[in-house]
Amino acid sequence: MKIIDKFRNRDIIEVLNRGGLVVFPCETVYGIASDSHNQEAVNKLNTYKQRPFGKPYAIMCSSQKMAEKYVTLNKTAKDLYKRFLPGPLTVVSKGKHKVSKGIESESGTLGVRIPDYDDLLKLIAEFKRPIVATSANASYQKRPYKISDILDNVSEKQKRLIDLIIDVGELPHNEPSTVIDTTIEDGLVTLRQGDIKLKDKNEVLSRSEENTQNVAKELWQKYENYAGKRAIVYALEGKMGAGKTQFVKGLAKAMQIKEEVISPTYDLLNRYSLSTIHYSLVHIDTWRMLDASEETKNLGLEEQIKNKSVIAIEWADKIQDLIRSYADDAIVIWVKIETTQTETERLISWGTL
């Protein structure tokens, strides 16, 4: 492992050309990169990140012109490129299958970043092809704003996989990039919320338990296409009796689960499965937990994330930091249910993490 304190493109490109891994800074966090055209390098990146083959990565390009060699941009994507790139936004489009296996998703989509970081843009332009890029932290560890955040939280085996580190000191504590999928027919879906926000908070007034369940149904239908491909977490906030369990009942109905949904206040976790699908609805309640983050971990939340389950968590605000640690591996929808002066009315708002 070699450490340098600035971008020296000749050294970096030499490492990338021989299939090495490079830790680099950008406008969000420290990332780790490999050559997008080198299968052995991508396999090495998978080993470092300890992620299964087939879980997609994003590529970093120096310009829209370079990106269009690898993805097909529809009008929605082109509008996003024009408005926000270069910047902390990953735009998911249909891939052209010109990168190594395991970078595109199973359905052939590919995320593209054009970072707002001049040294990185110059490097990619000189390299003349995209790099595969992901955050340099180990899975579910703290966001890497400095090199010690990485090296203090990875194994010796993972350290040995790193060929070069560009250490420019501690980075500003910005959010990771916003991830937008532009491949769906009816517009776009935010898969991860960063500093770039496309619209204000979504809100609806529910006047009955049935209305609350219908909101859950609509939020299921919005993300149903990702079920079984990524974990989907509905992080529920609201006072006692606000309607969090009613929301989960609506979610279960939308998933065509026939079993009656009951609050897991005392059991802490309930699981509902369908014989026709390979993922489950997992319902967690943190209200009675004294050390909510640790107890939720002990319930196997990480395993449910890996299993790509649909997870509804009541009193999610108690474990906000834990949930945020899974943002790279799950779609997280924060749902807040507020009581009003009218007994039966609820103000429901939502957005992605």
Backbone hydrogen bonds in HBPLUS format (Angstrom, degrees):
<---DONOR---> <-ACCEPTOR-->    atom                        ^
c    i                          cat <-CA-CA->   ^        H-A-AA   ^      H-
h    n   atom  resd res      DA  || num        DHA   H-A  angle D-A-AA Bond
n    s   type  num  typ     dist DA aas  dist angle  dist       angle   num
A0002-LYS N   A0163-ASP O   3.09 MM 161  6.23 157.6  2.14 127.5 133.0     1
A0165-ILE N   A0002-LYS O   2.79 MM 163  6.22 148.8  1.89 157.2 166.5     2
A0004-ILE N   A0165-ILE O   2.86 MM 161  6.25 164.0  1.88 170.1 175.2     3
A0167-ASP N   A0004-ILE O   2.81 MM 163  6.12 157.8  1.86 171.2 167.8     4
A0011-ASP N   A0008-ARG O   2.97 MM   3  5.65 119.3  2.35 119.3 132.2     5
A0012-ILE N   A0008-ARG O   3.08 MM   4  6.30 162.9  2.11 152.3 157.7     6
A0013-ILE N   A0009-ASN O   2.83 MM   4  5.84 172.1  1.83 155.3 157.9     7
A0014-GLU N   A0010-ARG O   3.10 MM   4  6.17 149.4  2.20 138.5 146.9     8
A0015-VAL N   A0011-ASP O   3.18 MM   4  6.47 152.8  2.26 143.9 150.1     9
A0016-LEU N   A0012-ILE O   2.95 MM   4  6.29 163.6  1.98 154.8 159.5    10
A0017-ASN N   A0013-ILE O   2.83 MM   4  5.91 161.0  1.87 149.7 154.8    11
A0018-ARG N   A0015-VAL O   3.27 MM   3  5.42 134.1  2.50  98.2 109.8    12
A0020-GLY N   A0015-VAL O   2.86 MM   5  5.07 157.7  1.91 153.2 148.3    13
A0019-GLY N   A0016-LEU O   3.04 MM   3  5.19 159.8  2.08 112.2 113.8    14
A0163-ASP N   A0021-LEU O   3.03 MM 142  5.37 149.9  2.13 136.2 145.7    15
A0164-LEU N   A0021-LEU O   3.24 MM 143  6.62 149.1  2.34 156.3 160.5    16
A0022-VAL N   A0033-ALA O   3.05 MM  11  5.24 159.8  2.09 142.1 148.6    17
A0033-ALA N   A0022-VAL O   2.81 MM  11  5.24 156.2  1.87 143.6 151.2    18
A0023-VAL N   A0164-LEU O   2.84 MM 141  6.27 162.7  1.87 157.4 161.1    19
A0166-ILE N   A0023-VAL O   2.88 MM 143  6.03 154.4  1.95 148.7 156.8    20
A0024-PHE N   A0031-GLY O   2.85 MM   7  5.34 155.7  1.91 139.2 147.4    21
A0031-GLY N   A0024-PHE O   2.76 MM   7  5.34 157.6  1.81 162.6 167.0    22
A0030-TYR N   A0144-PRO O   2.87 MM 114  5.53 171.0  1.88 166.5 169.4    23
A0136-ALA N   A0030-TYR O   3.04 MM 106  5.84 167.4  2.06 138.1 134.7    24
A0032-ILE N   A0134-THR O   2.76 MM 102  5.65 154.1  1.83 166.0 174.0    25
A0134-THR N   A0032-ILE O   3.22 MM 102  5.65 148.8  2.32 144.1 153.2    26
A0034-SER N   A0132-VAL O   3.11 MM  98  5.28 142.5  2.25 134.6 144.8    27
A0132-VAL N   A0034-SER O   2.86 MM  98  5.28 162.6  1.89 150.0 154.9    28
A0038-ASN N   A0035-ASP O   3.33 MM   3  5.47 168.4  2.34 112.6 113.1    29
A0100-SER N   A0036-SER O   2.97 MM  64  6.01 166.0  1.99 171.7 170.0    30
A0041-ALA N   A0038-ASN O   3.11 MM   3  5.28 121.4  2.47  98.9 113.4    31
A0042-VAL N   A0038-ASN O   3.08 MM   4  6.45 153.2  2.15 151.4 159.1    32
A0043-ASN N   A0039-GLN O   2.91 MM   4  6.17 158.9  1.95 151.0 157.0    33
A0044-LYS N   A0040-GLU O   2.92 MM   4  6.12 146.9  2.03 138.6 147.8    34
A0045-LEU N   A0041-ALA O   2.93 MM   4  6.23 148.0  2.03 142.7 151.4    35
A0046-ASN N   A0042-VAL O   2.93 MM   4  6.26 153.1  2.00 148.7 155.8    36
A0047-THR N   A0043-ASN O   3.03 MM   4  6.34 152.2  2.11 143.3 150.4    37
A0048-TYR N   A0044-LYS O   2.96 MM   4  6.28 156.5  2.02 147.3 153.5    38
A0049-LYS N   A0045-LEU O   2.92 MM   4  6.15 167.3  1.94 155.7 158.5    39
A0050-GLN N   A0046-ASN O   2.80 MM   4  5.72 115.6  2.22 136.8 153.3    40
A0051-ARG N   A0046-ASN O   3.21 MM   5  5.43 156.4  2.27 142.8 149.0    41
A0050-GLN N   A0047-THR O   3.25 MM   3  4.91 142.5  2.40  91.0 101.8    42
A0055-LYS N   A0052-PRO O   3.37 MM   3  6.20 161.6  2.41 139.4 139.2    43
A0057-TYR N   A0103-ILE O   2.97 MM  46  4.89 153.6  2.04 126.5 133.9    44
A0133-ALA N   A0058-ALA O   3.10 MM  75  5.97 170.7  2.11 151.8 154.3    45
A0059-ILE N   A0111-GLY O   2.94 MM  52  6.35 158.9  1.99 150.9 152.2    46
A0113-ARG N   A0059-ILE O   2.82 MM  54  6.16 153.9  1.89 158.5 165.6    47
A0060-MET N   A0131-ILE O   2.83 MM  71  5.39 158.3  1.87 156.6 164.0    48
A0131-ILE N   A0060-MET O   3.26 MM  71  5.39 149.6  2.36 141.1 146.9    49
A0061-CYS N   A0113-ARG O   2.85 MM  52  6.21 158.2  1.90 164.9 172.4    50
A0067-ALA N   A0063-SER O   3.08 MM   4  6.37 160.4  2.12 144.6 150.4    51
A0068-GLU N   A0064-GLN O   2.91 MM   4  6.14 153.1  1.98 155.8 161.2    52
A0069-LYS N   A0066-MET O   3.09 MM   3  5.55 159.1  2.14 111.8 118.4    53
A0070-TYR N   A0067-ALA O   2.85 MM   3  5.48 158.3  1.89 119.4 126.7    54
A0071-VAL N   A0067-ALA O   3.01 MM   4  6.21 139.0  2.19 150.0 161.8    55
A0096-LYS N   A0070-TYR O   2.81 MM  26  5.18 146.6  1.92 146.8 140.0    56
A0072-THR N   A0094-LYS O   2.88 MM  22  5.51 158.1  1.92 159.1 166.5    57
A0078-LYS N   A0074-ASN O   2.95 MM   4  6.23 165.1  1.97 158.8 163.3    58
A0079-ASP N   A0075-LYS O   2.94 MM   4  6.14 154.9  2.00 150.9 157.2    59
A0080-LEU N   A0076-THR O   3.14 MM   4  6.44 152.9  2.21 145.1 152.1    60
A0081-TYR N   A0077-ALA O   2.92 MM   4  6.24 159.6  1.96 155.8 161.5    61
A0082-LYS N   A0078-LYS O   2.98 MM   4  6.17 160.7  2.02 147.1 152.2    62
A0083-ARG N   A0079-ASP O   2.97 MM   4  6.16 152.8  2.05 145.6 152.9    63
A0084-PHE N   A0080-LEU O   2.86 MM   4  5.76 167.3  1.88 155.8 159.0    64
A0085-LEU N   A0081-TYR O   3.14 MM   4  4.92 152.1  2.22 123.9 129.9    65
A0087-GLY N   A0114-ILE O   2.97 MM  27  6.40 146.8  2.08 157.2 164.6    66
A0089-LEU N   A0087-GLY O   2.80 MM   2  5.65 139.9  1.96 107.2  94.7    67
A0178-THR N   A0088-PRO O   3.02 MM  90  6.38 153.3  2.10 147.3 139.6    68
A0090-THR N   A0178-THR O   2.69 MM  88  6.02 166.8  1.70 168.2 171.5    69
A0180-ILE N   A0090-THR O   2.90 MM  90  6.26 165.1  1.92 172.6 177.3    70
A0091-VAL N   A0112-VAL O   3.01 MM  21  5.32 158.2  2.06 148.3 146.3    71
A0112-VAL N   A0091-VAL O   2.93 MM  21  5.32 149.1  2.02 127.9 136.4    72
A0092-VAL N   A0180-ILE O   2.77 MM  88  5.96 171.4  1.78 167.0 165.7    73
A0182-THR N   A0092-VAL O   3.01 MM  90  5.82 168.7  2.02 148.2 151.9    74
A0093-SER N   A0110-LEU O   3.01 MM  17  5.52 165.9  2.03 141.3 140.8    75
A0110-LEU N   A0093-SER O   2.79 MM  17  5.52 157.0  1.84 158.8 166.0    76
A0095-GLY N   A0108-GLY O   2.78 MM  13  5.59 160.0  1.82 152.5 158.0    77
A0105-SER N   A0109-THR O   2.86 MM   4  5.27 162.2  1.89 150.2 156.0    78
A0108-GLY N   A0105-SER O   2.95 MM   3  5.12 163.5  1.98 110.3 114.5    79
A0120-LEU N   A0117-TYR O   3.00 MM   3  5.50 122.1  2.35 112.6 126.7    80
A0121-LEU N   A0117-TYR O   3.00 MM   4  6.27 158.4  2.05 155.8 162.8    81
A0122-LYS N   A0118-ASP O   2.94 MM   4  6.15 162.7  1.97 157.2 161.3    82
A0123-LEU N   A0119-ASP O   3.04 MM   4  6.20 150.6  2.12 138.0 146.2    83
A0124-ILE N   A0120-LEU O   2.98 MM   4  6.25 167.6  2.00 154.5 156.3    84
A0125-ALA N   A0121-LEU O   2.97 MM   4  6.13 160.7  2.01 148.5 154.2    85
A0126-GLU N   A0122-LYS O   2.97 MM   4  6.13 154.7  2.04 144.4 151.0    86
A0127-PHE N   A0123-LEU O   2.83 MM   4  6.07 147.7  1.93 148.2 158.4    87
A0128-LYS N   A0124-ILE O   2.93 MM   4  6.12 131.7  2.16 140.6 152.8    88
A0141-GLN N   A0138-ALA O   3.06 MM   3  5.54 153.7  2.13 142.7 138.9    89
A0171-LEU N   A0145-TYR O   2.76 MM  26  5.09 167.2  1.77 152.5 156.6    90
A0149-ASP N   A0146-LYS O   2.97 MM   3  5.49 137.9  2.16 110.6 122.0    91
A0150-ILE N   A0147-ILE O   2.93 MM   3  5.30 140.6  2.08 106.3 117.7    92
A0151-LEU N   A0147-ILE O   3.00 MM   4  6.36 162.1  2.03 163.7 162.7    93
A0152-ASP N   A0148-SER O   2.97 MM   4  5.49 155.0  2.04 136.7 142.7    94
A0153-ASN N   A0150-ILE O   3.03 MM   3  5.51 158.3  2.08 114.3 121.3    95
A0159-LYS N   A0155-SER O   2.98 MM   4  6.33 157.1  2.04 149.9 156.4    96
A0160-ARG N   A0156-GLU O   3.06 MM   4  6.29 151.1  2.15 145.7 152.5    97
A0161-LEU N   A0158-GLN O   3.03 MM   3  5.25 146.9  2.15 103.9 114.0    98
A0162-ILE N   A0159-LYS O   3.09 MM   3  5.49 153.9  2.16 110.1 117.7    99
A0174-ASN N   A0172-PRO O   2.80 MM   2  5.67 135.5  2.00 108.8  94.7   100
A0179-VAL N   A0192-ARG O   2.86 MM  13  4.94 158.0  1.91 135.7 141.9   101
A0191-LEU N   A0179-VAL O   2.73 MM  12  5.30 150.8  1.81 149.6 158.1   102
A0192-ARG N   A0179-VAL O   3.40 MM  13  4.94 153.1  2.47 129.9 129.2   103
A0181-ASP N   A0189-VAL O   2.84 MM   8  5.21 170.8  1.85 159.4 159.8   104
A0189-VAL N   A0181-ASP O   3.07 MM   8  5.21 150.9  2.16 138.6 147.7   105
A0350-TRP N   A0202-ASN O   3.06 MM 148  5.51 146.0  2.18 138.2 146.5   106
A0204-VAL N   A0348-ILE O   2.86 MM 144  5.40 145.2  1.98 151.0 162.1   107
A0348-ILE N   A0204-VAL O   2.88 MM 144  5.40 168.5  1.89 174.7 170.9   108
A0206-SER N   A0346-ARG O   2.70 MM 140  4.97 165.8  1.72 167.3 164.9   109
A0346-ARG N   A0206-SER O   2.70 MM 140  4.97 153.4  1.76 146.7 153.6   110
A0212-THR N   A0208-SER O   3.11 MM   4  6.49 155.4  2.18 147.9 154.0   111
A0213-GLN N   A0209-GLU O   2.97 MM   4  6.30 154.7  2.04 148.5 155.4   112
A0214-ASN N   A0210-GLU O   2.91 MM   4  6.18 145.9  2.03 143.8 153.7   113
A0215-VAL N   A0211-ASN O   2.97 MM   4  6.34 143.9  2.10 147.3 156.8   114
A0216-ALA N   A0212-THR O   3.22 MM   4  6.57 155.4  2.28 144.0 149.8   115
A0217-LYS N   A0213-GLN O   2.99 MM   4  6.33 150.0  2.08 142.4 151.1   116
A0218-GLU N   A0214-ASN O   2.96 MM   4  6.28 156.4  2.02 148.0 153.0   117
A0219-LEU N   A0215-VAL O   2.97 MM   4  6.28 155.1  2.03 149.5 156.5   118
A0220-TRP N   A0216-ALA O   2.86 MM   4  6.11 139.6  2.02 145.7 157.2   119
A0221-GLN N   A0217-LYS O   2.95 MM   4  6.23 163.5  1.98 152.0 156.0   120
A0222-LYS N   A0218-GLU O   3.03 MM   4  6.22 143.1  2.17 140.2 149.9   121
A0223-TYR N   A0220-TRP O   3.10 MM   3  5.42 128.7  2.38 103.8 116.1   122
A0224-GLU N   A0220-TRP O   2.70 MM   4  5.49 115.8  2.11 150.7 169.5   123
A0226-TYR N   A0223-TYR O   2.96 MM   3  5.73 160.6  2.00 124.5 130.0   124
A0227-ALA N   A0224-GLU O   2.98 MM   3  5.24 160.7  2.02 112.4 118.7   125
A0229-LYS N   A0226-TYR O   2.95 MM   3  5.27 156.8  2.00 127.9 133.3   126
A0230-ARG N   A0226-TYR O   3.09 MM   4  5.95 149.2  2.19 172.0 169.3   127
A0331-ILE N   A0231-ALA O   2.88 MM 100  6.30 160.7  1.91 159.0 158.1   128
A0232-ILE N   A0309-SER O   3.09 MM  77  6.56 155.6  2.15 147.3 154.5   129
A0311-ILE N   A0232-ILE O   2.79 MM  79  6.15 166.9  1.80 161.9 166.2   130
A0233-VAL N   A0331-ILE O   2.75 MM  98  6.04 171.4  1.75 166.1 169.1   131
A0333-ILE N   A0233-VAL O   2.78 MM 100  6.11 170.1  1.79 174.4 176.7   132
A0234-TYR N   A0311-ILE O   2.69 MM  77  6.09 164.1  1.72 163.6 169.4   133
A0313-ILE N   A0234-TYR O   2.95 MM  79  6.29 164.5  1.98 159.1 161.9   134
A0235-ALA N   A0333-ILE O   2.86 MM  98  5.99 150.8  1.95 141.5 151.0   135
A0335-VAL N   A0235-ALA O   2.79 MM 100  5.89 172.3  1.80 153.8 155.1   136
A0236-LEU N   A0313-ILE O   2.83 MM  77  5.74 159.8  1.87 156.1 162.0   137
A0316-ALA N   A0236-LEU O   2.99 MM  80  5.45 165.2  2.01 148.9 150.1   138
A0237-GLU N   A0335-VAL O   2.81 MM  98  6.16 157.7  1.86 162.4 165.2   139
A0337-ILE N   A0237-GLU O   2.92 MM 100  6.16 165.7  1.94 148.5 151.8   140
A0242-ALA N   A0239-LYS O   3.03 MM   3  5.35 152.0  2.11 137.3 133.4   141
A0247-PHE N   A0243-GLY O   3.02 MM   4  6.29 148.1  2.12 144.5 152.6   142
A0248-VAL N   A0244-LYS O   3.17 MM   4  6.58 153.3  2.24 143.9 150.3   143
A0249-LYS N   A0245-THR O   2.89 MM   4  6.22 150.9  1.98 148.2 156.7   144
A0250-GLY N   A0246-GLN O   3.02 MM   4  6.32 152.5  2.10 146.5 153.1   145
A0251-LEU N   A0247-PHE O   2.94 MM   4  6.28 147.3  2.05 144.6 154.7   146
A0252-ALA N   A0248-VAL O   2.87 MM   4  6.15 158.6  1.91 152.5 157.1   147
A0253-LYS N   A0249-LYS O   3.00 MM   4  6.26 158.2  2.05 146.6 152.4   148
A0254-ALA N   A0250-GLY O   2.99 MM   4  6.19 158.4  2.03 145.2 150.9   149
A0255-MET N   A0251-LEU O   3.02 MM   4  6.28 139.9  2.18 142.2 153.3   150
A0255-MET N   A0252-ALA O   3.13 MM   3  5.02 124.2  2.46  92.1 106.5   151
A0257-ILE N   A0252-ALA O   2.90 MM   5  5.19 175.9  1.90 151.2 150.3   152
A0256-GLN N   A0253-LYS O   2.90 MM   3  4.86 154.1  1.97 102.2 110.0   153
A0268-LEU N   A0264-PRO O   2.56 MM   4  4.78 138.8  1.72 139.9 144.9   154
A0285-ASP N   A0268-LEU O   3.01 MM  17  5.19 153.5  2.09 140.4 144.9   155
A0270-ASN N   A0283-HIS O   2.86 MM  13  5.12 156.8  1.91 146.4 154.3   156
A0283-HIS N   A0270-ASN O   2.78 MM  13  5.12 175.3  1.78 162.8 164.4   157
A0272-TYR N   A0281-LEU O   2.82 MM   9  5.12 163.1  1.85 154.4 160.0   158
A0281-LEU N   A0272-TYR O   2.85 MM   9  5.12 173.6  1.86 160.6 161.8   159
A0277-ILE N   A0274-LEU O   3.35 MM   3  5.68 163.7  2.38 109.6 114.1   160
A0310-VAL N   A0280-SER O   2.89 MM  30  6.07 174.5  1.90 174.8 174.7   161
A0282-VAL N   A0310-VAL O   2.76 MM  28  6.15 162.6  1.78 161.2 167.5   162
A0312-ALA N   A0282-VAL O   2.79 MM  30  6.20 163.2  1.82 165.4 171.3   163
A0284-ILE N   A0312-ALA O   2.84 MM  28  6.19 168.2  1.85 165.8 169.9   164
A0314-GLU N   A0284-ILE O   2.78 MM  30  6.17 167.8  1.79 161.7 160.9   165
A0286-THR N   A0314-GLU O   3.34 MM  28  6.34 170.0  2.35 140.9 142.8   166
A0289-MET N   A0286-THR O   3.05 MM   3  5.30 153.5  2.13 111.4 119.8   167
A0295-GLU N   A0291-ASP O   2.92 MM   4  6.04 169.7  1.93 166.2 169.7   168
A0296-THR N   A0292-ALA O   2.87 MM   4  5.87 153.4  1.94 145.2 152.7   169
A0297-LYS N   A0293-SER O   3.00 MM   4  6.23 155.1  2.07 145.5 152.4   170
A0298-ASN N   A0294-GLU O   2.98 MM   4  6.26 155.2  2.04 145.5 152.3   171
A0299-LEU N   A0295-GLU O   3.03 MM   4  6.30 128.8  2.30 136.6 149.7   172
A0299-LEU N   A0296-THR O   3.13 MM   3  5.03 133.7  2.35  93.3 106.1   173
A0300-GLY N   A0297-LYS O   2.90 MM   3  5.37 157.6  1.95 111.8 119.1   174
A0304-GLN N   A0300-GLY O   3.06 MM   4  6.40 151.8  2.14 150.7 159.0   175
A0305-ILE N   A0301-LEU O   2.91 MM   4  6.25 149.0  2.01 151.0 160.0   176
A0306-LYS N   A0302-GLU O   2.97 MM   4  6.29 161.1  2.00 150.0 154.5   177
A0307-ASN N   A0303-GLU O   2.86 MM   4  6.08 142.6  2.00 140.8 151.8   178
A0309-SER N   A0304-GLN O   3.09 MM   5  5.49 174.1  2.09 163.0 162.5   179
A0308-LYS N   A0305-ILE O   3.02 MM   3  5.15 158.6  2.06 107.3 113.1   180
A0318-LYS N   A0315-TRP O   3.15 MM   3  5.99 165.4  2.17 121.3 125.3   181
A0319-ILE N   A0316-ALA O   2.97 MM   3  5.55 154.3  2.04 116.2 123.6   182
A0323-ILE N   A0319-ILE O   2.98 MM   4  6.26 164.9  2.00 160.9 165.0   183
A0324-ARG N   A0320-GLN O   2.94 MM   4  6.15 157.3  1.99 150.6 157.2   184
A0325-SER N   A0321-ASP O   3.15 MM   4  6.38 135.2  2.36 137.8 148.5   185
A0325-SER N   A0322-LEU O   3.08 MM   3  5.21 131.5  2.33  97.3 110.4   186
A0326-TYR N   A0323-ILE O   3.03 MM   3  5.52 157.9  2.08 112.7 119.7   187
A0327-ALA N   A0324-ARG O   3.13 MM   3  5.23 163.6  2.16 113.5 114.3   188
A0329-ASP N   A0326-TYR O   2.96 MM   3  5.44 147.1  2.07 114.3 124.1   189
A0330-ALA N   A0326-TYR O   3.03 MM   4  6.01 121.8  2.38 155.0 171.2   190
A0353-LEU N   A0332-VAL O   2.91 MM  21  5.47 150.1  2.00 147.5 152.5   191
A0334-TRP N   A0351-GLY O   2.71 MM  17  5.42 151.9  1.78 170.5 168.0   192
A0351-GLY N   A0334-TRP O   3.05 MM  17  5.42 142.0  2.20 142.1 152.9   193
A0336-LYS N   A0349-SER O   2.82 MM  13  5.29 164.6  1.84 155.5 160.7   194
A0349-SER N   A0336-LYS O   2.97 MM  13  5.29 159.9  2.01 149.7 156.3   195
A0338-GLU N   A0347-LEU O   2.91 MM   9  5.09 169.4  1.92 143.4 147.0   196
A0347-LEU N   A0338-GLU O   2.88 MM   9  5.09 158.1  1.93 147.9 152.5   197
A0345-GLU N   A0342-THR O   3.32 MM   3  5.50 143.6  2.46 104.5 114.3   198
